[in-house]
Amino acid sequence: MLEKLKEPFRYPKVALKDKQTVRAKAGGKAKKKPTQTGKTLLRLWAYLARYRGKLIAVLVMVICSTVFSILGPYLTGTAINLFIEKQQSGFATFLFIIGGVYLLQAITTWLHNIWMINISQQIVFQMRQDLFRYLHRLPIPYFSKRQHGEMMSRMTNDIDNISSSLNSSIIQILSSTLMLSGIVVIMLSISPLLTLLTFIIVPLMFSGMKWITNRTSYMFKEQQQNLGELNGFIEETLSGQRIVKAFSQEDKVKQGFATRNEKIKLSGFWAQTLSGFIPKLMNGLNNLSFAIIAGVGGILAIKGNAITVGAIYIFAEYARQFTRPLNDLANQWNMMLSAVAGAERVFQVLDEPVEEADEEQAITLAQVQGCVQFKDVSFSYKANDNTIQGVNFTAQPGETVAFIGPTGAGKTTLIQLLCRFYDPSAGKILLDGTNITSVKRESLRQHTAFVLQDPFLFAGTIRENIRYGRLEATDQEVEEAAKQANAHSFIIRMKQGYETELILDGGGISQGQKQLIAIARAILANPSLLVLDEATSSIDTVTEIKIQEALHRLMQGRTSFVIAHRLNTIQQADQIVVLQQGKVTEKGSHEQLVENNGFYTQLVNGQFELE
């Protein structure tokens, strides 16, 4: 065992294929690049444009900072000519002026950095707000088809990427552009010849930058996608940790993590490696430029007196400053590519079609009697593949309707249609005689409560979780709902009682206790329609008795829809609807269906024989 632990860890073979793929793409064979770069930058500008006044102030400070930065070397070169070569007086005063220039440059730089950080933080704050609000406008199918961790990555990692780029990239690009313009003007005024020699390296710089950025643009996008996949995998694994351990699949998830981690490592390695060539290239070309200026300038100064030593110093400094903005532009461009990749992923969510808007004449339900009618209702998740077909039944106010049938028969689909998570592709559903498509979704759902097989509890106190059913409820009403749900007794036995803090999804309490809290939440909501989806399927017999009592109280006077596989939980239903392959094959009371000697009878006999 110890020998195995000493062995070096080896990545799965599948990662090696990814490695070859990534290297091939990095080598120039990749054809995929961000296709929405221009559009994405325009959408980012829409956020920036909200702070025009502050951006103008930042621009003014950037201009001042750049002017002072350019002025410093010029004054230093002038000082060399005046006080070293010509031995003139007033050196102390001139030195004070130079010091003041550099001090002002530091102050203006500090100001525009602080102001830009403030703007960028407000922008990413607004983007997070917009994204989070938009998520609540998306239809339920959107969430069922995507990993939650991957979606979280868009809200956290991708927006953080945008934040870091806005903090530095915009300022640096503005500053570098102004710096280059100012330096070129002054260099031309001093010596056109040396300026021309300095520009010899510019085509080399741009060629190298273009070659590198053409490859890094894809890699940064790939890196963000891989990071989102890894986050999704981690979230999925942590959520299903009990299943992982129950089936001893630790090695499998480790391998899955290693594969995804390898993808991030490779994409990050090649993106950072290629982008890291830029400063090395710039430094090398910068040294070449300095050598050309020093050599040619020295010859001109010695032989022809065509240029002064101070002018050579100014040129050497400006040549260094000339390549530094180019270097900064290249580096910031890479950061912008990373930010664009993150922004594209954020905007992809914001471009998703939202849940269909309510009709203009949609009404709000003030009161619900609870008469529900399905009339020739059909629905399909995919074209030409009906999940349910021609469903007809009526639930009178206060009745309990149970749905039963094999897996995939359409039981849950009926509930989702009733709650308008989806709309029927044919037929209609009436609530108290009104087509529910003419009712506002929010109003419809306010009159409906759910008790699901796996109740979800939020991180917070037990009181807060029960109050989620009706936020304006008093503490007394919360406790009364808990008593009706048979939850009060176990809650008060806890050390903190109703103020006991629960972790996400109710970790630390039993499944039965979670279910009782969920029932208390439904009781507090005081709904007209009630949906019970396998509410007692994973509960022990003793707890099931308590839950059944609580459910009986909850169902009194309410139109209830029950999905269950245990026949003993639905035998008391007023009406049982039997579904097979999306069609209603039988409906009636338990006694009526047993007398029919059909599919329901077979289910009853089969289950009772097993018992």
RAQUIZI-V475976 format. One record per residue. N is the residue number from 1. RES is the residue in one letter. SS is DSSP state (alpha for helix, beta for strand, coil for the rest). PHI is phi in degrees with one decimal (* if undefined). PSI is psi in whole degrees, -180 to 180 (* if undefined). Layout:
n & res & ss & phi & psi
N & RES & SS & PHI & PSI
N & RES & SS & PHI & PSI
This chain:
n & res & ss & phi & psi
1 & M & coil & * & -45
2 & L & alpha & -63.7 & -35
3 & E & alpha & -63.8 & -40
4 & K & alpha & -64.6 & -38
5 & L & alpha & -66.4 & -28
6 & K & alpha & -78.8 & -17
7 & E & coil & -66.8 & 140
8 & P & coil & -66.5 & 146
9 & F & coil & -73.8 & 136
10 & R & coil & -115.9 & 133
11 & Y & coil & -71.6 & 152
12 & P & coil & -59.4 & 153
13 & K & alpha & -60.6 & -32
14 & V & alpha & -60.8 & -30
15 & A & alpha & -67.0 & -30
16 & L & alpha & -65.9 & -35
17 & K & alpha & -64.6 & -41
18 & D & alpha & -62.1 & -37
19 & K & alpha & -62.1 & -45
20 & Q & alpha & -64.0 & -40
21 & T & alpha & -61.8 & -46
22 & V & alpha & -64.3 & -42
23 & R & alpha & -63.5 & -40
24 & A & alpha & -61.3 & -43
25 & K & alpha & -66.3 & -40
26 & A & alpha & -66.9 & -27
27 & G & alpha & -79.0 & 1
28 & G & alpha & 112.1 & -1
29 & K & alpha & -88.3 & -9
30 & A & coil & -71.4 & 133
31 & K & coil & -103.1 & -16
32 & K & coil & -83.8 & 130
33 & K & coil & -140.2 & 163
34 & P & coil & -57.6 & 119
35 & T & coil & -90.7 & -11
36 & Q & coil & -115.5 & 28
37 & T & alpha & -58.1 & -51
38 & G & alpha & -61.8 & -45
39 & K & alpha & -63.9 & -40
40 & T & alpha & -65.6 & -42
41 & L & alpha & -63.0 & -37
42 & L & alpha & -65.2 & -39
43 & R & alpha & -70.3 & -34
44 & L & alpha & -65.7 & -38
45 & W & alpha & -63.0 & -32
46 & A & alpha & -59.7 & -36
47 & Y & alpha & -72.4 & -42
48 & L & alpha & -64.7 & -36
49 & A & alpha & -63.1 & -18
50 & R & alpha & -67.9 & -17
51 & Y & alpha & -119.7 & 46
52 & R & alpha & -58.3 & -45
53 & G & alpha & -58.8 & -47
54 & K & alpha & -66.4 & -36
55 & L & alpha & -66.2 & -36
56 & I & alpha & -64.0 & -42
57 & A & alpha & -62.0 & -41
58 & V & alpha & -62.3 & -43
59 & L & alpha & -61.0 & -42
60 & V & alpha & -60.0 & -45
61 & M & alpha & -65.6 & -36
62 & V & alpha & -64.3 & -43
63 & I & alpha & -61.5 & -47
64 & C & alpha & -60.8 & -46
65 & S & alpha & -60.1 & -41
66 & T & alpha & -68.1 & -42
67 & V & alpha & -60.9 & -46
68 & F & alpha & -64.8 & -36
69 & S & alpha & -66.2 & -38
70 & I & alpha & -74.2 & -36
71 & L & alpha & -68.6 & -32
72 & G & alpha & -56.7 & -57
73 & P & alpha & -60.5 & -36
74 & Y & alpha & -62.9 & -44
75 & L & alpha & -66.2 & -37
76 & T & alpha & -64.1 & -45
77 & G & alpha & -62.3 & -40
78 & T & alpha & -62.5 & -40
79 & A & alpha & -62.2 & -38
80 & I & alpha & -61.8 & -45
81 & N & alpha & -65.2 & -43
82 & L & alpha & -77.8 & -44
83 & F & alpha & -106.2 & -14
84 & I & alpha & -104.3 & -50
85 & E & alpha & -75.4 & -50
86 & K & coil & -94.4 & -6
87 & Q & coil & 55.8 & 39
88 & Q & coil & -79.4 & 163
89 & S & coil & -89.9 & 173
90 & G & coil & 91.6 & 20
91 & F & alpha & -63.5 & -41
92 & A & alpha & -62.3 & -43
93 & T & alpha & -62.9 & -44
94 & F & alpha & -65.5 & -38
95 & L & alpha & -63.9 & -39
96 & F & alpha & -63.6 & -40
97 & I & alpha & -63.5 & -44
98 & I & alpha & -61.9 & -43
99 & G & alpha & -61.3 & -41
100 & G & alpha & -63.6 & -38
101 & V & alpha & -62.4 & -47
102 & Y & alpha & -66.6 & -33
103 & L & alpha & -66.5 & -44
104 & L & alpha & -63.5 & -37
105 & Q & alpha & -63.4 & -40
106 & A & alpha & -67.0 & -41
107 & I & alpha & -65.6 & -48
108 & T & alpha & -64.2 & -36
109 & T & alpha & -63.5 & -45
110 & W & alpha & -61.6 & -42
111 & L & alpha & -64.7 & -48
112 & H & alpha & -69.8 & -27
113 & N & alpha & -67.8 & -47
114 & I & alpha & -62.1 & -46
115 & W & alpha & -64.9 & -39
116 & M & alpha & -70.3 & -35
117 & I & alpha & -61.7 & -42
118 & N & alpha & -62.3 & -44
119 & I & alpha & -63.5 & -47
120 & S & alpha & -64.0 & -38
121 & Q & alpha & -68.4 & -36
122 & Q & alpha & -66.4 & -37
123 & I & alpha & -67.6 & -48
124 & V & alpha & -69.5 & -29
125 & F & alpha & -60.2 & -46
126 & Q & alpha & -67.9 & -38
127 & M & alpha & -64.5 & -42
128 & R & alpha & -62.7 & -42
129 & Q & alpha & -60.9 & -47
130 & D & alpha & -62.8 & -44
131 & L & alpha & -66.4 & -44
132 & F & alpha & -65.5 & -43
133 & R & alpha & -64.3 & -39
134 & Y & alpha & -67.8 & -34
135 & L & alpha & -57.2 & -34
136 & H & coil & -78.8 & -7
137 & R & coil & -97.5 & -8
138 & L & beta & -79.8 & 149
139 & P & coil & -72.5 & 158
140 & I & alpha & -55.0 & -40
141 & P & alpha & -57.4 & -30
142 & Y & alpha & -60.0 & -42
143 & F & alpha & -76.2 & -30
144 & S & alpha & -72.7 & -16
145 & K & coil & -102.0 & 2
146 & R & coil & -133.5 & 151
147 & Q & coil & -73.2 & 135
148 & H & alpha & -66.2 & -37
149 & G & alpha & -63.7 & -37
150 & E & alpha & -66.6 & -37
151 & M & alpha & -68.9 & -37
152 & M & alpha & -63.2 & -36
153 & S & alpha & -61.1 & -36
154 & R & alpha & -66.2 & -36
155 & M & alpha & -79.7 & -24
156 & T & alpha & -107.5 & -72
157 & N & alpha & -61.5 & -46
158 & D & alpha & -67.0 & -41
159 & I & alpha & -71.4 & -34
160 & D & alpha & -61.7 & -37
161 & N & alpha & -60.8 & -44
162 & I & alpha & -63.1 & -42
163 & S & alpha & -60.3 & -49
164 & S & alpha & -64.2 & -34
165 & S & alpha & -72.3 & -42
166 & L & alpha & -64.0 & -35
167 & N & alpha & -59.2 & -40
168 & S & alpha & -117.8 & -39
169 & S & alpha & -64.2 & -48
170 & I & alpha & -61.2 & -47
171 & I & alpha & -60.1 & -47
172 & Q & alpha & -65.6 & -39
173 & I & alpha & -66.3 & -44
174 & L & alpha & -61.8 & -49
175 & S & alpha & -61.9 & -44
176 & S & alpha & -66.2 & -39
177 & T & alpha & -64.3 & -46
178 & L & alpha & -64.8 & -40
179 & M & alpha & -60.9 & -46
180 & L & alpha & -61.0 & -44
181 & S & alpha & -62.1 & -47
182 & G & alpha & -64.5 & -42
183 & I & alpha & -64.4 & -43
184 & V & alpha & -60.8 & -44
185 & V & alpha & -61.0 & -47
186 & I & alpha & -69.3 & -40
187 & M & alpha & -62.5 & -41
188 & L & alpha & -64.7 & -35
189 & S & alpha & -70.7 & -26
190 & I & alpha & -87.4 & -51
191 & S & coil & -156.4 & 103
192 & P & alpha & -59.5 & -34
193 & L & alpha & -64.3 & -51
194 & L & alpha & -65.1 & -33
195 & T & alpha & -62.4 & -44
196 & L & alpha & -62.1 & -41
197 & L & alpha & -64.9 & -36
198 & T & alpha & -65.0 & -37
199 & F & alpha & -73.3 & -10
200 & I & alpha & -58.4 & -34
201 & I & alpha & -82.1 & -14
202 & V & alpha & -60.6 & -48
203 & P & alpha & -58.3 & -37
204 & L & alpha & -63.1 & -41
205 & M & alpha & -61.8 & -49
206 & F & alpha & -66.4 & -36
207 & S & alpha & -63.9 & -45
208 & G & alpha & -65.1 & -43
209 & M & alpha & -62.8 & -42
210 & K & alpha & -63.7 & -42
211 & W & alpha & -61.4 & -41
212 & I & alpha & -74.0 & -49
213 & T & alpha & -67.4 & -28
214 & N & alpha & -61.1 & -27
215 & R & alpha & -95.3 & -34
216 & T & alpha & -74.5 & -25
217 & S & alpha & -59.1 & -44
218 & Y & alpha & -68.7 & -41
219 & M & alpha & -65.8 & -37
220 & F & alpha & -66.4 & -39
221 & K & alpha & -65.8 & -42
222 & E & alpha & -60.9 & -40
223 & Q & alpha & -61.8 & -43
224 & Q & alpha & -66.0 & -40
225 & Q & alpha & -64.3 & -43
226 & N & alpha & -64.7 & -36
227 & L & alpha & -66.1 & -40
228 & G & alpha & -63.0 & -41
229 & E & alpha & -63.4 & -42
230 & L & alpha & -64.7 & -43
231 & N & alpha & -61.1 & -41
232 & G & alpha & -62.7 & -41
233 & F & alpha & -66.1 & -42
234 & I & alpha & -63.3 & -47
235 & E & alpha & -60.5 & -42
236 & E & alpha & -64.4 & -43
237 & T & alpha & -67.2 & -44
238 & L & alpha & -65.9 & -39
239 & S & alpha & -64.9 & -35
240 & G & coil & -103.2 & 29
241 & Q & alpha & -61.1 & -36
242 & R & alpha & -64.2 & -41
243 & I & alpha & -66.7 & -40
244 & V & alpha & -57.9 & -47
245 & K & alpha & -73.5 & -37
246 & A & alpha & -62.1 & -35
247 & F & coil & -101.8 & 10
248 & S & coil & 53.1 & 48
249 & Q & coil & -105.3 & 26
250 & E & alpha & -59.7 & -41
251 & D & alpha & -64.1 & -37
252 & K & alpha & -65.7 & -45
253 & V & alpha & -71.1 & -31
254 & K & alpha & -63.7 & -41
255 & Q & alpha & -66.0 & -42
256 & G & alpha & -62.4 & -41
257 & F & alpha & -65.1 & -44
258 & A & alpha & -61.6 & -39
259 & T & alpha & -62.7 & -48
260 & R & alpha & -69.5 & -36
261 & N & alpha & -64.6 & -37
262 & E & alpha & -63.7 & -39
263 & K & alpha & -61.5 & -44
264 & I & alpha & -64.9 & -41
265 & K & alpha & -61.0 & -44
266 & L & alpha & -69.4 & -48
267 & S & alpha & -64.1 & -41
268 & G & alpha & -65.2 & -40
269 & F & alpha & -61.7 & -49
270 & W & alpha & -71.2 & -36
271 & A & alpha & -64.6 & -47
272 & Q & alpha & -70.9 & -37
273 & T & alpha & -65.2 & -48
274 & L & alpha & -65.7 & -44
275 & S & alpha & -68.2 & -27
276 & G & alpha & -69.9 & -17
277 & F & alpha & -68.3 & -25
278 & I & alpha & -61.4 & -54
279 & P & alpha & -62.6 & -33
280 & K & alpha & -65.4 & -43
281 & L & alpha & -62.8 & -44
282 & M & alpha & -64.9 & -42
283 & N & alpha & -62.7 & -42
284 & G & alpha & -63.7 & -46
285 & L & alpha & -68.9 & -31
286 & N & alpha & -64.2 & -45
287 & N & alpha & -62.7 & -39
288 & L & alpha & -62.7 & -44
289 & S & alpha & -62.7 & -42
290 & F & alpha & -62.8 & -41
291 & A & alpha & -64.8 & -41
292 & I & alpha & -63.5 & -46
293 & I & alpha & -64.7 & -45
294 & A & alpha & -63.4 & -43
295 & G & alpha & -68.5 & -55
296 & V & alpha & -66.4 & -42
297 & G & alpha & -63.5 & -41
298 & G & alpha & -62.9 & -42
299 & I & alpha & -62.9 & -45
300 & L & alpha & -63.4 & -38
301 & A & alpha & -69.5 & -38
302 & I & alpha & -78.5 & -45
303 & K & alpha & -86.8 & -44
304 & G & alpha & -113.5 & -2
305 & N & coil & 53.1 & 29
306 & A & coil & -82.3 & -13
307 & I & coil & -150.6 & 148
308 & T & coil & -92.0 & 166
309 & V & alpha & -64.0 & -39
310 & G & alpha & -62.0 & -38
311 & A & alpha & -67.1 & -37
312 & I & alpha & -64.0 & -41
313 & Y & alpha & -61.6 & -45
314 & I & alpha & -59.8 & -44
315 & F & alpha & -64.6 & -41
316 & A & alpha & -62.9 & -42
317 & E & alpha & -66.9 & -43
318 & Y & alpha & -68.7 & -33
319 & A & alpha & -63.9 & -40
320 & R & alpha & -66.5 & -43
321 & Q & alpha & -69.7 & -27
322 & F & alpha & -68.9 & -41
323 & T & alpha & -78.4 & -28
324 & R & alpha & -63.2 & -45
325 & P & alpha & -61.4 & -37
326 & L & alpha & -62.6 & -42
327 & N & alpha & -63.2 & -44
328 & D & alpha & -63.7 & -41
329 & L & alpha & -61.0 & -41
330 & A & alpha & -65.4 & -45
331 & N & alpha & -64.6 & -43
332 & Q & alpha & -69.0 & -30
333 & W & alpha & -64.2 & -39
334 & N & alpha & -64.2 & -40
335 & M & alpha & -64.8 & -39
336 & M & alpha & -64.8 & -37
337 & L & alpha & -61.9 & -41
338 & S & alpha & -65.0 & -41
339 & A & alpha & -67.0 & -39
340 & V & alpha & -63.8 & -40
341 & A & alpha & -60.7 & -42
342 & G & alpha & -68.3 & -41
343 & A & alpha & -65.1 & -38
344 & E & alpha & -58.2 & -42
345 & R & alpha & -67.1 & -36
346 & V & alpha & -67.7 & -46
347 & F & alpha & -70.1 & -25
348 & Q & alpha & -59.8 & -40
349 & V & alpha & -68.4 & -43
350 & L & alpha & -68.3 & -15
351 & D & coil & -94.4 & -5
352 & E & coil & -66.2 & 142
353 & P & coil & -65.0 & 132
354 & V & beta & -80.5 & 169
355 & E & coil & -57.7 & 136
356 & E & coil & -52.1 & 136
357 & A & coil & -68.8 & 151
358 & D & coil & -64.6 & 153
359 & E & coil & -59.1 & 151
360 & E & coil & -57.9 & -35
361 & Q & coil & -95.5 & 15
362 & A & coil & -59.7 & 142
363 & I & beta & -105.2 & 162
364 & T & coil & -104.0 & 131
365 & L & coil & -84.0 & 113
366 & A & coil & -77.7 & -38
367 & Q & coil & -145.3 & 145
368 & V & coil & -126.3 & 126
369 & Q & coil & -78.9 & -38
370 & G & coil & 107.3 & 19
371 & C & coil & -85.6 & 118
372 & V & beta & -118.8 & 128
373 & Q & beta & -126.2 & 127
374 & F & beta & -99.8 & 121
375 & K & beta & -119.9 & 107
376 & D & beta & 49.1 & 45
377 & V & beta & -81.5 & 128
378 & S & beta & -129.1 & 152
379 & F & beta & -158.3 & 144
380 & S & beta & -138.7 & 136
381 & Y & beta & -74.7 & -32
382 & K & beta & -122.5 & 153
383 & A & coil & -61.0 & 139
384 & N & coil & 59.9 & 28
385 & D & beta & -142.9 & 77
386 & N & beta & -65.5 & 128
387 & T & beta & -81.5 & -41
388 & I & beta & -131.0 & 149
389 & Q & beta & -137.1 & 126
390 & G & beta & 52.0 & 46
391 & V & beta & -79.1 & 129
392 & N & beta & -133.0 & 128
393 & F & beta & -170.1 & 162
394 & T & beta & -130.2 & 131
395 & A & beta & -108.7 & 116
396 & Q & coil & -76.2 & 157
397 & P & coil & -53.2 & 131
398 & G & coil & 83.9 & -5
399 & E & coil & -78.8 & 157
400 & T & beta & -110.4 & 122
401 & V & beta & -112.3 & 126
402 & A & beta & -108.2 & 137
403 & F & beta & -106.1 & 131
404 & I & beta & -140.1 & 149
405 & G & beta & 161.6 & 169
406 & P & coil & -65.8 & 164
407 & T & coil & -58.3 & 135
408 & G & coil & 85.9 & 7
409 & A & coil & -76.0 & -19
410 & G & coil & 114.1 & 14
411 & K & alpha & -62.9 & -53
412 & T & alpha & -66.0 & -32
413 & T & alpha & -61.2 & -40
414 & L & alpha & -59.8 & -41
415 & I & alpha & -66.0 & -42
416 & Q & alpha & -65.6 & -34
417 & L & alpha & -69.3 & -40
418 & L & alpha & -61.5 & -36
419 & C & coil & -89.8 & 1
420 & R & coil & 60.4 & 34
421 & F & coil & -70.8 & -28
422 & Y & coil & -134.9 & 160
423 & D & coil & -111.7 & 146
424 & P & coil & -60.2 & 146
425 & S & coil & -83.6 & -17
426 & A & beta & -155.6 & 155
427 & G & beta & 80.3 & -172
428 & K & beta & -152.0 & 157
429 & I & beta & -117.5 & 124
430 & L & beta & -107.9 & 137
431 & L & beta & -119.0 & 114
432 & D & coil & 52.2 & 39
433 & G & coil & 84.2 & -3
434 & T & beta & -106.5 & 130
435 & N & beta & -61.5 & 127
436 & I & alpha & -66.8 & -17
437 & T & alpha & -69.8 & -13
438 & S & alpha & -96.8 & 6
439 & V & beta & -111.5 & 139
440 & K & coil & -61.7 & 135
441 & R & alpha & -57.1 & -45
442 & E & alpha & -59.6 & -42
443 & S & alpha & -65.6 & -44
444 & L & alpha & -60.7 & -45
445 & R & alpha & -74.1 & -24
446 & Q & alpha & -67.2 & -23
447 & H & coil & -97.3 & 10
448 & T & beta & -126.3 & 139
449 & A & beta & -126.6 & 151
450 & F & beta & -121.0 & 141
451 & V & beta & -129.2 & 110
452 & L & coil & -101.7 & 169
453 & Q & coil & -62.0 & -43
454 & D & coil & -114.6 & 88
455 & P & coil & -64.9 & 141
456 & F & coil & -102.9 & 127
457 & L & coil & -116.0 & 142
458 & F & coil & -88.2 & 159
459 & A & coil & -66.9 & 123
460 & G & beta & 155.1 & -172
461 & T & beta & -79.1 & 162
462 & I & alpha & -60.8 & -40
463 & R & alpha & -60.4 & -43
464 & E & alpha & -65.1 & -37
465 & N & alpha & -68.4 & -38
466 & I & alpha & -70.0 & -42
467 & R & alpha & -66.3 & -14
468 & Y & coil & -58.9 & -25
469 & G & coil & -68.4 & -30
470 & R & coil & -157.9 & 102
471 & L & coil & -64.0 & -28
472 & E & coil & -85.4 & 3
473 & A & coil & -65.7 & 146
474 & T & coil & -81.0 & 167
475 & D & alpha & -60.6 & -38
476 & Q & alpha & -63.9 & -41
477 & E & alpha & -66.4 & -37
478 & V & alpha & -61.4 & -47
479 & E & alpha & -68.8 & -35
480 & E & alpha & -65.2 & -40
481 & A & alpha & -63.4 & -39
482 & A & alpha & -65.4 & -38
483 & K & alpha & -64.4 & -43
484 & Q & alpha & -65.5 & -27
485 & A & coil & -89.5 & 6
486 & N & coil & 61.2 & 27
487 & A & coil & -102.7 & -18
488 & H & alpha & -60.3 & -40
489 & S & alpha & -64.2 & -44
490 & F & alpha & -77.1 & -26
491 & I & alpha & -68.5 & -46
492 & I & alpha & -70.9 & -18
493 & R & coil & -76.8 & -16
494 & M & coil & -73.4 & 153
495 & K & coil & -59.2 & -43
496 & Q & coil & -99.2 & 2
497 & G & alpha & 58.6 & -131
498 & Y & alpha & -68.7 & -15
499 & E & alpha & -92.9 & 8
500 & T & coil & -62.1 & 128
501 & E & beta & -82.2 & 130
502 & L & beta & -105.4 & 143
503 & I & coil & -83.0 & 174
504 & L & alpha & -52.5 & 134
505 & D & alpha & 65.6 & 22
506 & G & alpha & 72.1 & 25
507 & G & coil & -59.2 & 138
508 & G & coil & 107.1 & -14
509 & I & coil & -122.7 & 163
510 & S & coil & -74.5 & 165
511 & Q & alpha & -62.0 & -40
512 & G & alpha & -64.3 & -41
513 & Q & alpha & -65.1 & -40
514 & K & alpha & -60.1 & -42
515 & Q & alpha & -65.9 & -40
516 & L & alpha & -65.0 & -38
517 & I & alpha & -65.4 & -40
518 & A & alpha & -64.2 & -38
519 & I & alpha & -66.6 & -41
520 & A & alpha & -60.4 & -39
521 & R & alpha & -62.8 & -41
522 & A & alpha & -68.2 & -39
523 & I & alpha & -62.6 & -42
524 & L & alpha & -64.4 & -33
525 & A & alpha & -66.6 & -23
526 & N & coil & 51.5 & 59
527 & P & coil & -81.0 & 163
528 & S & coil & -90.4 & -30
529 & L & beta & -117.3 & 140
530 & L & beta & -129.3 & 135
531 & V & beta & -119.3 & 122
532 & L & beta & -116.8 & 113
533 & D & beta & -112.1 & 97
534 & E & coil & 52.3 & 45
535 & A & coil & -66.7 & -19
536 & T & coil & -124.0 & 16
537 & S & coil & -71.9 & -26
538 & S & coil & -116.6 & 32
539 & I & coil & -115.8 & 146
540 & D & coil & -69.7 & 164
541 & T & alpha & -61.0 & -45
542 & V & alpha & -62.7 & -47
543 & T & alpha & -66.8 & -33
544 & E & alpha & -61.5 & -36
545 & I & alpha & -61.8 & -45
546 & K & alpha & -62.8 & -42
547 & I & alpha & -67.1 & -40
548 & Q & alpha & -62.3 & -40
549 & E & alpha & -62.4 & -44
550 & A & alpha & -65.4 & -42
551 & L & alpha & -65.0 & -37
552 & H & alpha & -61.1 & -42
553 & R & alpha & -65.4 & -42
554 & L & alpha & -64.8 & -37
555 & M & alpha & -79.8 & -16
556 & Q & coil & -61.7 & 124
557 & G & coil & 77.9 & 6
558 & R & coil & -120.7 & 146
559 & T & beta & -76.7 & 119
560 & S & beta & -119.4 & 143
561 & F & beta & -121.2 & 122
562 & V & beta & -117.7 & 128
563 & I & beta & -110.1 & 124
564 & A & coil & -154.5 & 151
565 & H & coil & -99.6 & -25
566 & R & coil & -79.4 & 116
567 & L & alpha & -65.9 & -28
568 & N & alpha & -68.6 & -14
569 & T & alpha & -88.8 & -9
570 & I & coil & -124.4 & 0
571 & Q & coil & -64.1 & -25
572 & Q & coil & -88.1 & 3
573 & A & coil & -65.5 & 146
574 & D & coil & -66.8 & -32
575 & Q & beta & -146.4 & 134
576 & I & beta & -115.5 & 126
577 & V & beta & -107.6 & 118
578 & V & beta & -96.5 & 126
579 & L & beta & -114.2 & 137
580 & Q & beta & -139.9 & 122
581 & Q & coil & 51.4 & 41
582 & G & coil & 81.1 & 6
583 & K & beta & -121.0 & 148
584 & V & beta & -80.6 & 116
585 & T & beta & -100.8 & -26
586 & E & beta & -150.2 & 152
587 & K & beta & -157.3 & 147
588 & G & beta & 152.2 & -173
589 & S & coil & -76.9 & 171
590 & H & alpha & -58.1 & -47
591 & E & alpha & -64.2 & -41
592 & Q & alpha & -63.7 & -43
593 & L & alpha & -70.0 & -36
594 & V & alpha & -63.7 & -40
595 & E & alpha & -65.9 & -29
596 & N & alpha & -67.6 & -21
597 & N & coil & 56.2 & 43
598 & G & coil & -107.0 & -148
599 & F & alpha & -61.8 & -40
600 & Y & alpha & -61.5 & -42
601 & T & alpha & -60.3 & -41
602 & Q & alpha & -62.0 & -41
603 & L & alpha & -62.4 & -45
604 & V & alpha & -61.7 & -50
605 & N & alpha & -62.4 & -42
606 & G & alpha & -64.6 & -42
607 & Q & alpha & -72.5 & -40
608 & F & alpha & -66.0 & -34
609 & E & alpha & -64.8 & -39
610 & L & alpha & -65.4 & -35
611 & E & coil & -74.0 & *
